[in-house]
Amino acid sequence: MTGLRLDPDSRWVQVDLTAQPPEWAADTVSQRWAAQRLDPDPHRAETLTASLTRIVGALDTADLDAALLLYPTADKPVVTVVGLRTFPAPPGLTLEALGEELSVPEEMLERPRQRSIIGTPAGSAVRLVQRYGEPLSPDAVEIRDHVAYGWLVADRDQTRVVIASTAFVDLVAAGKWITAVDELARCLTT
């Protein structure tokens, strides 16, 4: 993320994408419990460590420049994961066109997408909120709220695309925590 910085609040934990997931997860859970001064609960900590290990182990680290966990309460599960990736912008790409590229097909949407341009310290970003059905099998569809932000950031001699995105499977959690994801997007600086 050359020239880009994130300064999220204490609800967020940045994943060390170079670490081994089991060790990183155990250290993170332990540190979060200590920071929040929670009474030790080895069984609960073990369960959360296993969950965190699965989440971090499933990240496609080759595709991500950074990943952040919304983990506001140390003794509760992670709410969501925001992945951040960057790549060179194709010539002539606009925020409008980037928004189109980040959009899921209309026929997958469960309700109309919300699309806007927001201001951030890193510049204007297209913001998309889309509720869509993800087919799991011929008989099952999982409904998700997908939130994505896209920037075009001048980086030395080229423009780079920066994308931050997450998906909520728990739609109640999406309603509760989407503002935290918006706040994270607004802390991206150059």
Secondary structure, 3 states (H helix, E strand, C coil): CCCCEECCCCCEEECCCCCCHHHHHHHHHHHHHHHCCCCCCHHHHHHHHHHHHHHHHHCCCCCCCEEEEECCCCCCCCCEEEEEEEEECCCCCCHHHHHHHHCCCHHHECCCCEEEEEEECCEEEEEEEEEEEEEEECCEEEEEEEEEEEEEEEECCEEEEEEEEEEECCHHHHHHHHHHHHHHHCCEEC
